[in-house]
Amino acid sequence: MKDASKLLEKLKNGTATPKERELLDRWLHELGGNEPVTYSEDEYEQIMARGREALKPYLQQEQQEKKTRLWPKIAVAASIALAIATGGYFYQQNRNKTEQQFAMNDIEPGRTAATLTLSSGKKIYIADARSGKVAEESGVTITKNEKGELVYVISEGKNEPGKIQTLTTYLGETQALVLPDGSKVWLNALSSLKYPTSFASSKNRNVELTGEGYFEIAKDREHPFIVSTDRQSVEVLGTHFNINTYSDEPAVRTTLLEGSVKVSLAGGPSRVLKPGEQSQVSPSQKISVSEVDTDDIIAWKEGFFVFEDENLVDVMRQLSRWYKVEVEYSSEALKFNKFSGSISRYSKASQVLGKLGKTGSVSFRLEGKKIIVENRSKQ
């Protein structure tokens, strides 16, 4: 799909594929905020014309660059174009009955928040902290910027050994931080990262991860960056990668977006990954490597749920961490239903479940903080 304006035309005439509709969903959520607006045929044609005109320079740039990771850049271009054309978004979608059913008992999405534990044991809840200085340890100043990220800065002239701190996200929380070497980490819900306040006196830059994290590592050939989990270690010099090491997932998955990483098992084999590859470490400590869609893997960091032919139980594990809910199945067989689609992580639970319910195979009920999954035939 090389021309975003063609996708808009296909949506209008009803020939867009499910995958193309998912892509449009992502674009529209980048505009955000406004309620859907319905236009007449004449108004729609005018909007389409202005949108195509606004997209031209971005599409020309895309053709010149010829890069493979298409949707992030074109999504921005489409968002700008549609914002210029409409001042909002115009995607027309019927409200699902499931959403209406949940309207009075809805669940809000998660938010940016985490708990920072200093080496002294003092705990700071980041969401409650104002922008600016949060803490200081061993000559390192920790601040919270306007984006809500934690930033570590070593004071001039200070070269003290780093003290160990831990950043923890609980259910329904996500947090980004910038480490003292300039590396950036995003933590998904129910995750933690243990790290020193300074890498200055260490040969290696060692951190420990539980849950899921996305890493953009600052290059430093003299000091490898090593991420340790309970089943593996990942060594890099400077690269972008994602690690999913949740204890309730069937495997530890490491996905490489840029550069190279070496995945090593304790006392076992190691594999070097190339961009676009994912390693999976099974509970029996076997390692396999396959090619994956990296955009889907890091969609959580960009603010989306993306499901590609996933079992319902895998889908609901993600939702339970983000919406802080329990999940109950009326039948074990329901867990093997497959789902594909994408939706903003900042949608309410009713909207996500409503979209899942459109498959026609299952229905959902909310009882307090529990989602009950049933056969649709029971309704």
C-alpha positions in Angstrom: 0.0 0.0 0.0 2.1 2.9 -1.3 -0.5 5.6 -1.7 -2.5 6.7 1.4 -5.1 8.6 -0.7 -6.0 5.3 -2.5 -6.8 3.8 0.9 -9.3 6.6 1.6 -10.9 5.9 -1.8 -11.1 2.2 -1.1 -12.7 2.8 2.3 -15.3 5.0 0.6 -16.3 2.5 -2.1 -16.2 -0.5 0.3 -13.3 -2.4 -1.2 -10.8 -1.9 1.7 -9.5 -5.1 3.1 -9.6 -5.8 6.9 -5.8 -5.1 7.1 -6.3 -1.7 5.3 -9.1 -0.8 7.7 -6.8 -1.6 10.6 -4.2 0.8 9.1 -6.8 3.5 8.8 -7.8 2.9 12.5 -4.3 3.7 13.5 -4.2 6.9 11.5 -7.5 8.1 12.9 -6.4 7.5 16.5 -3.4 9.7 15.9 -5.8 12.6 15.2 -7.6 11.7 18.5 -10.1 13.4 20.7 -13.1 14.3 18.5 -16.3 12.3 18.1 -16.9 10.8 14.6 -18.6 13.2 12.2 -20.9 12.3 9.3 -20.7 14.2 6.0 -22.9 14.4 2.9 -21.7 13.0 -0.4 -20.7 16.5 -1.7 -18.9 17.4 1.5 -17.1 14.0 1.5 -15.8 14.6 -2.1 -14.5 18.0 -1.1 -12.7 16.6 1.9 -11.2 13.8 -0.2 -9.9 16.3 -2.7 -8.3 18.5 -0.1 -6.8 15.4 1.7 -5.2 14.1 -1.5 -3.7 17.5 -2.2 -2.3 17.8 1.3 -0.8 14.3 1.0 1.2 14.9 -2.2 4.5 16.1 -0.7 4.5 13.4 1.9 3.8 10.6 -0.6 6.5 11.9 -2.9 9.0 11.9 0.0 7.9 8.3 0.8 8.5 7.2 -2.7 12.0 8.8 -2.7 13.0 7.2 0.6 11.6 3.7 -0.3 11.8 2.5 3.3 10.1 -0.7 4.4 8.5 0.4 7.7 5.6 2.1 5.9 2.8 2.9 8.4 4.5 5.2 10.9 5.5 7.9 8.3 2.4 7.6 6.2 0.3 7.6 9.3 1.7 11.0 10.2 1.2 12.3 6.7 -2.4 11.1 6.6 -3.1 12.5 10.0 -1.7 15.9 9.0 -3.7 15.8 5.7 -6.9 14.8 7.4 -6.5 17.4 10.1 -6.0 20.1 7.5 -9.0 18.8 5.5 -11.5 18.3 8.2 -10.2 19.7 11.5 -11.2 16.3 12.9 -11.8 12.8 11.6 -14.6 11.5 9.5 -14.4 7.7 9.8 -18.0 6.5 9.9 -18.6 3.4 12.0 -21.7 2.0 13.5 -21.7 1.7 17.3 -21.7 -1.9 18.4 -24.5 -3.1 20.6 -21.9 -4.6 22.9 -20.5 -1.1 23.6 -23.9 0.2 24.4 -24.5 -2.7 26.8 -21.3 -1.8 28.7 -21.9 2.0 28.7 -23.1 2.1 32.3 -20.4 -0.3 33.6 -17.3 0.7 31.6 -13.7 0.5 32.5 -11.2 3.3 31.8 -7.9 2.4 30.1 -4.5 2.5 31.8 -2.3 5.5 32.1 1.3 6.8 32.3 2.4 5.9 35.9 5.0 3.9 37.8 6.7 3.6 41.2 10.3 4.4 41.6 12.2 2.7 44.4 15.4 4.4 45.4 18.4 2.5 46.8 17.4 3.7 50.3 14.0 1.9 49.9 12.1 5.1 49.6 9.2 4.9 47.0 8.1 7.7 44.7 4.8 7.4 42.8 5.7 9.1 39.5 2.1 10.0 38.5 1.8 12.2 41.6 5.2 13.9 41.1 5.2 17.3 39.5 7.4 18.0 36.4 10.9 18.8 37.5 13.3 17.3 40.0 12.0 14.1 41.5 15.1 12.8 43.4 18.9 12.8 43.6 21.3 10.0 44.4 25.0 9.6 44.0 25.5 12.7 42.0 22.6 11.8 39.7 19.6 14.1 39.3 16.3 12.4 38.4 13.7 14.6 36.8 10.2 14.2 35.3 9.8 16.0 32.0 6.7 17.4 30.4 6.0 14.1 28.6 5.9 12.3 32.0 9.2 10.5 31.3 11.9 10.0 34.0 15.3 11.4 32.9 18.6 10.6 34.7 21.4 13.2 34.4 24.8 12.9 36.0 25.9 16.1 37.7 29.0 17.7 36.2 32.2 16.4 37.7 30.5 13.5 39.4 31.7 10.0 38.7 30.4 8.0 41.6 29.5 4.3 41.5 25.8 3.9 40.6 23.3 2.8 43.2 20.6 0.4 42.3 17.1 1.7 41.7 13.9 -0.1 40.5 11.1 1.3 38.3 7.9 -0.7 38.6 4.6 -0.5 36.6 1.6 -2.2 38.0 -1.6 -3.3 36.3 -2.9 -0.5 34.0 0.4 1.5 34.0 3.1 2.3 31.5 6.2 4.4 31.9 9.2 5.7 29.8 12.6 6.6 31.2 15.9 7.9 29.9 18.9 6.2 31.6 22.1 8.1 32.5 23.9 6.9 29.3 21.1 8.3 27.1 19.4 5.0 26.4 15.6 5.1 26.5 13.3 2.4 27.9 9.5 2.0 27.7 7.9 -0.3 30.3 4.6 -2.0 29.6 2.1 -2.8 32.3 3.0 -5.1 35.2 6.8 -4.8 34.5 9.9 -3.7 36.3 13.4 -2.5 35.4 16.3 -2.6 37.9 19.3 -0.5 37.0 22.2 1.6 38.5 21.9 5.4 38.6 25.3 5.5 36.7 27.2 3.2 34.4 30.4 5.2 34.8 32.3 2.7 36.9 31.1 -0.4 35.2 32.5 -2.4 32.3 29.1 -3.4 31.1 25.8 -1.5 31.3 23.7 -4.1 33.2 19.9 -3.9 33.8 17.3 -6.5 34.8 13.8 -6.7 33.3 10.6 -8.4 34.2 7.4 -8.1 32.2 7.8 -6.2 28.9 10.1 -3.4 27.8 11.1 -1.7 24.6 14.7 -0.4 24.4 16.5 2.2 22.3 20.2 1.8 23.4 22.8 4.6 23.1 25.8 3.3 21.2 28.9 2.6 23.2 31.2 -0.1 21.8 33.4 -0.1 24.9 30.5 -0.8 27.3 28.0 -3.4 26.1 24.4 -3.0 27.3 23.1 -6.2 28.8 19.4 -6.9 29.7 19.0 -9.9 32.0 15.7 -11.8 32.5 14.9 -15.0 34.4 15.5 -17.1 31.3 18.0 -15.3 29.2 20.4 -12.3 28.7 20.5 -9.9 25.7 23.7 -8.2 24.8 23.8 -5.1 22.6 26.1 -2.2 21.7 23.5 0.2 20.4 20.2 -0.9 18.9 16.3 -1.0 19.1 14.6 -4.1 20.4 11.6 -5.4 22.5 11.7 -8.0 25.2 8.5 -9.8 26.4 9.3 -11.9 29.5 5.9 -12.0 31.3 5.8 -15.1 33.5 2.3 -16.1 32.2 3.4 -16.0 28.5 4.4 -19.3 26.9 7.8 -18.0 25.8 10.3 -15.2 26.3 10.2 -13.2 23.1 13.0 -10.8 22.0 12.3 -8.8 18.8 15.0 -6.8 17.0 14.1 -3.7 15.0 17.5 -2.2 14.3 21.1 -3.1 14.8 22.0 -6.6 16.2 21.6 -8.4 19.5 22.9 -11.6 21.0 20.4 -13.7 22.9 22.1 -16.1 25.4 20.6 -18.7 27.6 22.1 -19.4 31.0 24.7 -22.2 30.5 23.2 -22.8 27.0 23.3 -21.7 23.4 23.1 -18.2 22.0 21.7 -16.7 18.8 22.4 -13.4 17.0 19.3 -11.7 15.7 19.0 -9.6 12.5 16.4 -6.8 12.2 12.9 -8.2 11.7 13.7 -11.4 13.6 12.3 -12.6 16.9 13.8 -15.2 19.2 11.5 -17.4 21.4 12.8 -19.1 24.5 10.6 -21.9 25.7 10.2 -23.0 29.4 12.4 -26.0 28.5 15.2 -23.5 27.5 15.0 -24.2 23.8 15.6 -21.2 21.5 14.0 -20.6 18.1 14.1 -17.7 15.7 11.5 -16.5 13.2 10.7 -13.4 11.1 7.9 -11.2 12.4 6.1 -7.9 11.8 8.0 -5.6 14.1 5.3 -2.8 13.9 2.8 -5.2 15.5 5.2 -6.2 18.3 5.9 -2.6 19.4 2.3 -1.4 18.8 1.8 -1.3 22.7 4.5 1.4 22.9 2.8 3.4 20.2 -0.5 3.2 22.0 -2.3 0.4 20.2 -3.4 -3.2 20.7 -2.7 -5.1 17.5 -3.8 -8.7 17.2 -2.8 -10.8 14.2 -4.6 -14.2 14.2 -4.1 -14.5 18.0 -5.9 -16.9 20.4 -8.5 -15.2 22.5 -6.6 -16.2 25.7 -3.5 -14.3 24.4 -5.7 -11.3 23.6 -7.4 -11.3 27.0 -4.0 -11.5 28.8 -3.1 -8.2 27.3 -6.4 -6.6 28.1 -6.4 -7.9 31.7 -3.0 -6.2 32.4 -4.1 -2.9 30.9 -7.6 -2.6 32.2 -6.9 -4.3 35.6 -9.6 -6.9 35.1 -10.0 -10.6 35.6 -11.2 -12.8 32.7 -13.6 -15.8 33.0 -14.5 -18.1 30.2 -17.9 -19.9 30.1 -16.2 -22.6 28.1 -12.5 -23.6 27.7 -13.1 -24.1 23.9 -13.6 -20.3 23.6 -9.9 -19.7 24.3 -9.1 -21.1 20.9 -11.0 -18.5 18.9 -8.7 -16.4 16.7 -8.8 -12.6 16.4 -7.2 -10.0 14.2 -7.5 -6.2 14.5 -6.2 -3.1 16.0 -7.5 -0.4 18.4 -6.1 2.4 20.6 -5.0 1.3 24.0 -6.6 4.5 25.3 -10.1 3.4 24.3 -12.4 2.3 27.1 -12.9 -1.4 27.6 -16.3 -1.3 26.0 -14.8 -0.1 22.7 -12.2 -2.8 22.6 -14.6 -5.6 23.6 -17.1 -4.2 21.1 -14.6 -4.5 18.3 -13.7 -8.1 19.3 -17.4 -8.9 19.5 -17.9 -8.0 15.8 -16.3 -11.3 14.8 -19.7 -12.9 15.8 -18.1 -15.8 17.6 -18.1 -14.6 21.2 -19.8 -12.1 23.4 -18.7 -10.3 26.5 -20.2 -9.3 29.8 -18.7 -6.9 32.4 -19.4 -7.7 36.1 -17.5 -5.2 38.2 -13.8 -5.7 37.3 -14.4 -9.1 35.6 -14.9 -9.8 31.9 -17.0 -12.9 31.2 -16.5 -14.4 27.8 -19.4 -16.5 26.4 -20.6 -18.0 23.1 -22.6 -15.5 21.2 -25.4 -18.1 20.9 -26.1 -17.6 24.6 -27.4 -14.1 24.1 
